[in-house]
Amino acid sequence: MNTTFPLEQFQTLRTPFYYYDTNVLRATLETLRSEAEKADNCCVHYAIKANANPKLLPIISSYGFGADCVSGGEIEAALQAGFPADKIVFAGVGKADWEINLGLTYGIFCFNVESVEELEVINELAVTQGKVARVAFRINPEVGAHTHAHITTGRAEDKFGISISDMEPVIRRAHALPGINFVGLHFHIGSQLLALEEDFIPLCDRINSLQETLEAHGIQVENINVGGGLGVDYDDPEGHLIPDFVTYINIFRQHLKLREGQRLHMEPGRSLVAQCGSLISRVLYVKHGNQKQFAILDAGMTELIRPALYQAHHQVQNLTGNGPEEVYDVVGPICESSDVFARDVSLPRVQRGDLVALRSAGAYGETMASGYNQRALPQGYILEELI
């Protein structure tokens, strides 16, 4: 499979815009569903924060997946897109009262709770509504992930989650509260993880150890949520359009000691949508400096902030150039020195008006766009709209 770029239709659209090849998306979803079905009692929840485009969400929900939400707005988007309420999990360190009440009203599957203070508030609001909230506790497994520091989340001193030492006391507190039903444990060690065995086998070992500790104290766990984090190939998107779901899921099948009847949950986001999406931009100018030449695009960090935020790499592809290759710094128009997509990249000779694709932009691209410099938010188009 190759990504389809309908260039004739692109020429009629105002740039910059996001483009999603839904054939790639559907192939990715089908592969994950097929692999997840091989694991007993495996529930997949798409992490909506990766991409909340309303044209994509119904496609994802149609494959039977649930949703992982981190805000009330995401819960509303999930419900509107057809995700069943009883497959929605609600995570995040700072859930507002109205967001908790929203989850209670719709009867979502569970709240992934990250502090005892949050637990007490959920209990109070549940009792007021005359309901019982299902909760899973996010535990920091103290497993260091091989990824960028800004997207590592499972260490003891990260802002997320509950420490291992507080795990048993907070579970016992949950058992004592009238508005709370403890249903599981939740873990998430980071994002864009590609050293799968190095990262996820230690997570499995830690979960196995924690379960044994809890069982020794008479505490049973119904659900184990291993979070997400599976990375994608930003260097060679065409060579690896579909992530390695086989190895990812087999690690948990082989190393995680689930109890009889226990359900495994996972929350992939990036790995489902990154490769199907590209940011399409037009070259405004080619600026020739003393030592460098710059391809200045009409897209910038306002449309795709990842390179400026944490030095993320996206392959740059000149869709319409056909000359000999030259070396460019590819930059945006925003009045910030960090508005740079790539330095010293070889591209077919770039000219004013060329269409450029910033690849692997389906995750944390459109959803993180801003109106800085009073720029309009980018439009998002799917393949079906353009053929």
Secondary structure, 3 states (H helix, E strand, C coil): CCCCCCHHHHCCCCCCEEEECHHHHHHHHHHHHHHHHCCCCEEEEEEHHHCCCCCCHHHHHCCCCEEEECCHHHHHHHHHCCCCHHHEEECCCCCCHHHHHHHHHHCCCEEEECCHHHHHHHHHHHHHHCCCEEEEEEECCCCCCCCCHHHECCCCCCCCCECHHHHHHHHHHHHHCCCEEEEEEECCCECCECCHHHHHHHHHHHHHHHHHHHHHCCCCCCEEECCCCECCCCCCCCCCCCCCHHHHHHHHHHHCCCCCCCEEEECCCHHHHCCCEEEEEEEEEEEECCCCEEEEECCCCCCCCHHHHHCCCCCEEECCCCCCEEEEEEECCCCCCCCEEEEEEEEECCCCCCEEEECCCCCCCHHHCCCHHHCCCCEEEEHHHHC
